[in-house]
Amino acid sequence: MRFPAPPRPRSLAGQLFAMQAVLIAVVVAGYALFTYLSDRGQAEDAAGRQVTAVARSIADSPSVREAIGTADPTAPLQPYALQVQRDTGVDFVTIMNPQGIRWTHPDTTQIGKEFLGHIGPALRGRSFTETYTGTLGPSVRAVTPVWQGNQVIGLVSAGIRVEAISERVQEQVTAMTGVAAGALALGGVGTYVVNARLRRHTHGMNASELSHMHDYHQATLHAVREGLLMLDGQFRVALINDGGRELLGVGSEEEVVGRSVADLQLPAPLTGALLASEPRVDEVHLTADRVLVVNTSPVSGGERRGTVVTLRDVTELQSLMGELDSERGFTQALRSQAHEAANRLHTVVSLIELGRADEAVEFATAELELAQALTDQVVAAVGEPVLAALLLGKTAQANERGVELVVAPESRLDDGLLPERLPARDLVTILGNLIDNAVDAAQGTVGARVTVTAYTADAAEGSRAELVLRVADSGSGVDPAHAELVFQRGFTTKPAGPQGRGLGLALVRQAVTRQEGTLTVAEGQEGGAVFEVRLPLGRAAGPARRSRSGAARGGA
């Protein structure tokens, strides 16, 4: 059995339309009622003033006082009263004696009868108005005395029926009702147009659905680990989640929202990517301590409304890729060494087969001593196992490319010297990329050579020890104008390969910055470039460490 679905709540636009329509109707109805009551009161006041003026004019007329003194006042006064009644628009004019007996009346049958109403104040010499029900029905009337010297010789009453006053008010109310109906219709049409637009913007959702959507939006926004950044049409931050603030290294949401991207003090290439009008897809950018993949997509609806930016942190992935490249280099070096060892073994076997055992022993011994000497040289200079392994692998790689890689005699880095706060991964990133860059620069030159120097030194009067890594090459050197540009991502003077160029030195600078060190480039004594990295160790150098603050600064 299927139960009917409960009716869906009215949309927010529909609710607002109903509320606004009811509000306009109540306001118009209230205004109409107020106007009706106000106009009715004003009409009665105007009628009172009108009848008072008419009554006083009649009482002040000499012909009226003269007619009252005659034997039959009705004869001259009745046609006069009817004429005044027609001319002034009042409903009746009654002239009576001080006892209230009528001399005139619109209905001749009422002449001679007693006036219906109050006459006391008029007998005391005061004009007054009242609403009273007489022979013609309820009316607003005025009663005023007729004076003969100091004596009241008669009374005059003029009145307008309440029904006539209501008819006048009704005409005004009818006109006002038409205006109110027009205002209601115009307000209804305007409200419908506004709410139709609101309905399009809210997609027909009601207030509860919008509230739930906002809650879901906020929860999702802050739960996503990736960075999300939304810019408006003027490239100001409209929205940023927790991941975005963490990856960009900016302040709280209140400090960031509303600011221009150019004011966030981000690296220039990253700022340029965020300000670009065209979309960016999986671009790699560096901040002070992170490697970010940036995607941008413009939001448009006939005009540019803003940009949606997503940020992914690939710092660890990039480090792992660097380690993988190093491992791949080691593998290639081992493969080439295995190939060379096989050639040497074939040579030894051939010498033995030719009966030249002495020459075979001499050849094998010389090769073994050469390999062992290289290993001993590296290990003796750099006892730190990760760096020693890196240097051995890079030596074999450089040799394959026709470049001699040597460790400077003044190098000395004992095992266990480096603090835990200086991870081996950063050292591999720094030294590995500097050697790769130097081998690229030296390859193809006469006497191609790369010299690596590694030691610790006291920074200033034994206050703090530093790790110094220096890599010199025999290449063409670095143009002084490019001394700062070489560390920016994407800058290179070599042809781009399939994986792109210009990232290695940028990663070096990022790792150095992360360790609060310094990175410089200068021209070597024999040409080529000398890259020097100084990383603080956080403790004073011991007696076993050799201070190179003077002798080793001149380049390799």
Buried (B, 14 or more C-beta within 10 A) or exposed (E): EEEEEEEEEBBBBBBBBEEBBEEBBEBBEEBBEEBBEEBBEEBBEBBBEBBBBBBBBBBEBEEBBEBBEEEEBBEBBBEBBBEBBEEBEBBBBBBBBBEBEBBBBBEEEBBEBEBBBBBEBBBEEEBBBBBBEBBBEBBBBBBBBBBEEEEBBBBBBBBBBBEBBBEBBBEBBEEBBEEBEEBBEEBBEEBBEBBEEBBEEBEBBBBEBBEEEEEEEEEEBEEBEBBBBBBBBEBBBBBBBBBBBBBBEBEEBEEBEEEBBEEBEBBEBBBBBBBBEEEBEEBBBBBEEBBBBBBBEBEEEEEEEBBBBBBBBBBEEBBEEBBEBBEEBBEBBEEBBEEBEEEBEEBBEEBBEEEBEEBBEEBBEEBEEEBEEBEEBBBEBBBBEBBBBBBBBBBBBBBBEEBBBBBBEBBBBBEEBBBEEBBBBBBBBBBBBBBBBBBBBBBEBEEBBBBBBBBBBBBEEEEBBBBBBBBBBBBEBBEEEEBEBBBBBBBBBEEEEEEEBBBBBBBBBBBBBBBEBEBEBBBBEEEBBBBBBBBBBEEEBEEEBBBBEEEBEEBB
